[in-house]
Amino acid sequence: MADPQLTAPAGAALDAWLHHLAHERRLSPRTLEAYGHAGRRYLAFLSGHFGGEVRIEDLGRVRASDLRAHLAERRSGPHPLSGRSLSQALSAIRAFHGFLERRLGVEAPELALVRGPRIKATLPRALKVDQALDLMTATGDDPETPPWEAARDRAVLMLLYGCGLRISEALGLTDADVPLGETLRITGKGSKTRIVPVLPPVAEAVAAYRDLRPWTEGPDRALFLARRGGKLSPRQVQAAVQTLRRRLGLPESTTPHALRHSFATHLLGAGADLRSLQDLLGHASLSTTQKYTAVDAARLMGVYSSAHPRG
């Protein structure tokens, strides 16, 4: 007699996997959204490919050629995936099949033969120190911007560059987190908690914004608010940085996340060790932090090439 669990629709297994990622692995909402989208696209493809509804047991007969056909489909059409996005989709599919094998014993061994596209490694693009400082100073240059909004933008950018926060971490602060002390407890990716030092200029920028903000306090209320009082979104911060970038003539690589890269690169250049930098950035693996050694080496080679008589 067939196992009713295996004859259930494959979508049920996908839902169970996403529930596992959310509640056991505690992945971020953004990662869950990406994995869910990749999984749904995969199952929709298999439904058309196999000619009918896909059951959980059917996932055990997926062959390497089937998966390659799915990846080829995702790389074509009006909205083709980039090599990096295709690699991320493949990673999600492999993780889903790993879950099926561990939890339900549904194996698809041929999928190990499928290789993703080669991704050219790119170095984080850090700003120069004076460029980063100019970016934060320029928030108050536009007379059309209300003073409290200029102070808000400066405070957010100061947290990214002065504390190395991710934009989601900065915008996740609430009124309960202020006034800032000498350190700040941050919960980052994977619900991993870290303590970051807070420099006096950063604390002063946040306090200046808080004093000007035209909204009442509440311990659970987001610290950084938009013009109508709702929570400030990452897209709004990105738009503000884009405006400042154009005004200052900075490169297109100048983004909110570039300030976090700059924080790491400038600390490393000043003598910080990798382990300390890993803790400050909240990286789960030291290998993620090691990319900044390549950034600093590239900077040193640039200085050498421009200054050495035989450069």
C-alpha positions as MATLAB code, in Angstrom:
seq = 'MADPQLTAPAGAALDAWLHHLAHERRLSPRTLEAYGHAGRRYLAFLSGHFGGEVRIEDLGRVRASDLRAHLAERRSGPHPLSGRSLSQALSAIRAFHGFLERRLGVEAPELALVRGPRIKATLPRALKVDQALDLMTATGDDPETPPWEAARDRAVLMLLYGCGLRISEALGLTDADVPLGETLRITGKGSKTRIVPVLPPVAEAVAAYRDLRPWTEGPDRALFLARRGGKLSPRQVQAAVQTLRRRLGLPESTTPHALRHSFATHLLGAGADLRSLQDLLGHASLSTTQKYTAVDAARLMGVYSSAHPRG';
ca = [
       0.000    0.000    0.000;
       1.362    3.402   -0.961;
       2.522    5.684    1.820;
      -0.086    8.504    1.981;
       2.645   10.902    3.019;
       4.530   10.262   -0.228;
       1.442   10.513   -2.418;
       0.629   13.981   -1.086;
       1.197   16.955   -3.438;
       4.816   18.094   -3.644;
       3.687   21.558   -2.529;
       3.040   20.101    0.931;
       6.697   19.098    1.185;
       7.727   22.566    0.077;
       5.549   24.118    2.785;
       7.056   21.774    5.384;
      10.574   22.698    4.259;
       9.876   26.432    4.457;
       8.333   25.942    7.918;
      11.506   24.108    8.956;
      13.683   26.945    7.643;
      11.601   29.583    9.397;
      11.105   27.931   12.785;
      14.033   25.549   13.191;
      16.764   27.171   11.130;
      15.322   30.664   11.784;
      16.377   32.085    8.435;
      15.612   35.693    7.565;
      12.292   36.599    5.880;
      14.177   37.714    2.779;
      15.959   34.359    2.465;
      12.699   32.491    3.037;
      11.037   34.507    0.291;
      13.857   33.710   -2.149;
      13.824   29.984   -1.290;
      10.045   29.835   -1.522;
      10.037   31.520   -4.933;
      12.739   29.165   -6.236;
      10.866   26.138   -4.898;
       7.525   27.150   -6.393;
       9.082   27.843   -9.797;
      10.778   24.443   -9.652;
       7.584   22.556   -8.835;
       5.628   24.452  -11.493;
       8.240   23.454  -14.059;
       8.131   19.799  -12.991;
       4.346   19.803  -13.242;
       4.530   20.806  -16.899;
       7.588   18.658  -17.526;
       5.982   15.501  -16.118;
       2.550   16.305  -17.505;
       0.489   16.514  -14.334;
       0.422   17.211  -10.623;
       3.699   16.360   -8.926;
       3.527   14.219   -5.810;
       6.231   13.991   -3.170;
       7.287   10.536   -4.373;
       7.706   11.942   -7.916;
      10.536   14.141   -6.666;
      12.596   10.982   -6.263;
      12.560   10.382  -10.014;
      13.927   13.784  -10.977;
      17.030   13.265  -13.107;
      19.963   15.512  -13.816;
      18.563   16.205  -17.283;
      15.266   17.395  -15.735;
      17.025   19.833  -13.430;
      19.235   21.114  -16.264;
      16.095   21.717  -18.336;
      14.607   23.751  -15.476;
      17.771   25.849  -15.121;
      17.840   26.416  -18.894;
      14.244   27.651  -18.735;
      15.073   30.073  -15.930;
      17.988   31.453  -17.897;
      15.815   32.236  -20.934;
      12.617   34.151  -21.617;
      11.758   37.812  -20.995;
      13.260   37.868  -17.468;
      16.313   35.566  -17.512;
      18.239   34.981  -14.315;
      21.817   36.129  -13.985;
      24.482   33.529  -13.317;
      24.545   34.445   -9.637;
      20.759   34.260   -9.270;
      20.695   30.940  -11.125;
      23.314   29.578   -8.764;
      21.204   30.695   -5.781;
      18.117   28.996   -7.250;
      20.081   25.774   -7.728;
      21.302   25.986   -4.138;
      17.706   26.318   -2.928;
      16.589   23.288   -4.973;
      19.449   21.180   -3.622;
      18.599   22.206   -0.070;
      14.953   21.238   -0.682;
      15.964   17.809   -1.955;
      18.300   17.394    0.999;
      15.324   18.007    3.287;
      13.255   15.425    1.376;
      15.989   12.839    1.737;
      16.517   13.445    5.470;
      12.881   13.701    6.490;
      11.060   11.432    4.019;
      13.729    9.210    2.524;
      13.030   10.528   -0.982;
      16.364   10.477   -2.791;
      17.338   12.001   -6.139;
      21.064   11.120   -6.377;
      21.527   12.295   -9.947;
      21.054   15.919   -8.925;
      24.570   15.900   -7.478;
      25.822   15.752  -11.082;
      24.367   19.177  -11.931;
      26.814   22.040  -11.689;
      25.826   25.675  -11.476;
      27.294   28.473  -13.594;
      30.744   29.729  -12.765;
      30.495   32.987  -10.862;
      33.307   35.452  -11.166;
      34.325   36.563   -7.701;
      33.802   40.275   -7.126;
      35.421   42.343   -4.432;
      33.336   44.608   -2.213;
      33.614   48.205   -3.403;
      34.522   50.387   -0.469;
      34.472   54.170   -0.469;
      37.474   56.227    0.468;
      37.361   57.649    3.986;
      36.739   61.201    2.778;
      33.987   60.002    0.419;
      32.181   58.207    3.244;
      32.405   61.274    5.494;
      31.255   63.586    2.698;
      28.239   61.374    2.097;
      27.054   61.755    5.669;
      27.806   65.466    5.860;
      25.866   66.159    2.637;
      22.562   64.934    4.093;
      21.833   68.478    5.298;
      22.724   70.299    2.078;
      19.280   70.258    0.460;
      17.136   73.187    1.719;
      14.004   71.365    0.529;
      14.579   68.483    2.949;
      13.018   68.957    6.413;
      15.727   69.101    9.108;
      14.420   66.006   10.867;
      14.633   63.945    7.670;
      18.180   65.142    7.011;
      19.094   64.204   10.588;
      17.423   60.810   10.115;
      19.353   60.033    6.933;
      22.619   61.076    8.575;
      21.922   58.891   11.621;
      21.175   55.842    9.460;
      24.333   56.314    7.378;
      26.392   56.832   10.524;
      25.163   53.481   11.874;
      26.101   51.736    8.622;
      29.580   53.232    8.451;
      30.337   53.787   12.141;
      29.010   50.435   13.422;
      29.120   48.281   10.291;
      25.410   47.472   10.476;
      23.397   45.955    7.676;
      20.631   48.269    6.497;
      17.996   45.867    7.840;
      19.702   45.939   11.250;
      19.772   49.733   11.397;
      16.139   50.035   10.341;
      15.192   47.315   12.824;
      16.098   49.525   15.797;
      13.222   50.732   17.967;
      12.711   53.583   20.408;
      13.648   51.134   23.180;
      17.231   51.089   21.816;
      17.817   54.802   22.423;
      19.618   56.635   23.808;
      22.575   54.646   22.552;
      25.240   53.697   25.053;
      28.835   52.658   24.417;
      27.660   49.385   22.855;
      24.614   48.177   20.955;
      23.141   44.670   20.909;
      22.233   43.689   17.347;
      20.331   40.611   16.176;
      21.431   39.876   12.619;
      21.131   37.069   10.088;
      20.034   33.736   11.466;
      18.962   35.488   14.696;
      22.634   35.684   15.645;
      23.268   38.315   18.317;
      26.400   40.432   18.531;
      27.608   43.451   20.486;
      28.991   46.382   18.486;
      30.794   49.433   19.897;
      29.090   52.786   19.339;
      31.352   55.736   18.624;
      30.318   59.082   20.194;
      29.613   60.734   16.790;
      27.207   57.891   15.950;
      25.360   58.208   19.262;
      25.207   61.995   18.825;
      23.778   61.672   15.301;
      21.058   59.288   16.500;
      20.236   61.546   19.470;
      20.035   64.616   17.205;
      17.570   62.827   14.951;
      15.521   61.572   17.888;
      15.202   65.103   19.269;
      13.929   66.421   15.915;
      11.604   63.544   14.999;
       8.024   64.868   14.936;
       6.460   61.662   16.256;
       5.736   60.449   19.768;
       7.839   57.749   21.368;
       6.816   54.151   21.925;
       9.085   51.277   23.051;
       7.971   49.049   20.176;
       7.904   51.807   17.580;
      10.525   51.814   14.829;
      13.224   54.375   15.510;
      13.582   55.478   11.899;
      10.346   56.719   10.383;
       9.281   57.886    6.950;
       7.573   61.207    6.238;
       4.088   59.916    7.076;
       5.125   58.163   10.248;
       5.505   54.619    8.935;
       8.672   52.614    9.267;
      11.476   53.764    6.969;
      12.149   51.220    4.228;
      15.498   50.112    2.758;
      14.337   51.403   -0.627;
      13.907   54.907    0.791;
      17.427   54.852    2.211;
      18.770   53.622   -1.127;
      16.986   56.480   -2.910;
      18.449   59.026   -0.472;
      21.965   57.669   -1.023;
      21.445   57.735   -4.786;
      20.522   61.431   -4.591;
      23.569   62.202   -2.448;
      25.814   60.169   -4.737;
      24.800   62.182   -7.758;
      25.189   65.472   -5.908;
      28.719   64.575   -4.789;
      29.800   62.888   -8.016;
      30.530   59.584   -6.283;
      30.741   56.267   -8.190;
      27.626   54.204   -8.889;
      28.878   51.592   -6.446;
      28.024   54.043   -3.649;
      25.124   52.299   -1.908;
      24.038   51.913    1.724;
      25.707   48.491    1.823;
      28.931   50.012    0.486;
      29.197   51.866    3.799;
      29.288   48.533    5.650;
      31.995   47.379    3.239;
      33.847   50.616    3.889;
      33.600   50.111    7.652;
      35.240   46.692    7.323;
      37.869   47.722    4.778;
      38.949   50.827    6.673;
      39.210   48.921    9.962;
      41.292   46.216    8.318;
      43.540   48.838    6.768;
      44.028   50.397   10.202;
      45.243   47.100   11.660;
      42.110   45.271   12.861;
      42.456   41.475   12.945;
      40.091   39.229   11.023;
      38.580   37.525   14.062;
      37.588   40.845   15.621;
      36.225   42.024   12.283;
      34.200   38.808   11.964;
      32.594   39.480   15.360;
      31.835   43.101   14.516;
      30.219   42.217   11.199;
      28.300   39.231   12.538;
      29.658   36.786    9.954;
      28.990   33.135   10.747;
      32.117   32.055    8.854;
      35.594   33.570    8.846;
      35.829   32.853    5.118;
      33.149   35.505    4.533;
      35.272   38.064    6.363;
      38.463   37.077    4.530;
      37.244   38.718    1.317;
      38.195   42.045    2.871;
      41.861   41.032    2.873;
      41.645   40.954   -0.928;
      40.049   44.411   -0.905;
      42.860   45.803    1.211;
      45.504   44.067   -0.912;
      43.943   45.595   -4.024;
      44.112   49.040   -2.406;
      47.764   48.578   -1.471;
      48.619   47.473   -5.006;
      46.890   50.567   -6.329;
      48.976   52.785   -4.082;
      52.121   50.901   -5.070;
      51.385   51.194   -8.783;
      50.739   54.932   -8.582;
      53.648   55.794   -6.279;
      56.485   53.419   -7.109;
      58.968   54.673   -9.747;
      58.521   51.434  -11.683;
      54.792   51.074  -10.991;
];
